[in-house]
Amino acid sequence: MKPMAFFWLTGILLLALLLGSGCRRSQTAAEAPPAQAIPTYPDVAPDFQLTDLSGNLVRLSDYRGQGVILDFWATWCPPCVQEIPHFIELYEAYHEKGLTILGIVVNDSRENVEQFVQEKGVPYPVLLGSSEEIREIAEAYGGVQYLPTTFLIRPDGTIYQRLIGYHDKATLESLLPEILPAPEEPTAAVESPLLTEER
């Protein structure tokens, strides 16, 4: 095989591995997270509070009664960046049906995040905090060792599932029925005595 062809083939394989796995600052992004190294997560999503890019205080408990996708991500993480358009499309399609998406930024600068959110048109809250605040939240959720790490939270606050690494839109969308609130049933019409004709 010619050196140039080998170089391109190696690059393509590395990119495929990168996009299919989680990112971690302390190791190469191409390493797949070992299952035995990933701790369990709690049954109920711990509450937290962080600020969004406008400086508004956001609490997870503010969204009780809605289905929540909680995404730990960063702009330096290629699988995270690849996944964001899926979240945007899902938010726009399901927000009125009770879906909320919250993005928690991990080890990233405000400047990078603001630029990314503006360029991509991210419509849902993107949350910032100090390294200590983010670490405490991550630990409360059983530890976030790889990005992206995404939690699917039911309207009652219980965690339905944790996803690690990139997932395509079809996979994410297939899980939404498990966390979206049940549609309200129409109220039956009641005869008003004031409008009832005398018999």
Buried (B, 14 or more C-beta within 10 A) or exposed (E): EEEEEEEEEEEEEEEEBBBEBBBBEEEEBBBEBEEEEBEEBEEEBBEBBBBBBEEEEBEBEBBBEBBBBBBBBBBBBBBBBBBBEBBBEBBEEBBEEBBBBBBBBBEBEEEEBBEBBEEBEBEBBBBBBEEEBBBBBBEBBBBBBBBBBBBBBBBEBEBBEBBBBBBEBEEBBEBBEEBBBEEEEEEEEEEEEEEEEEE
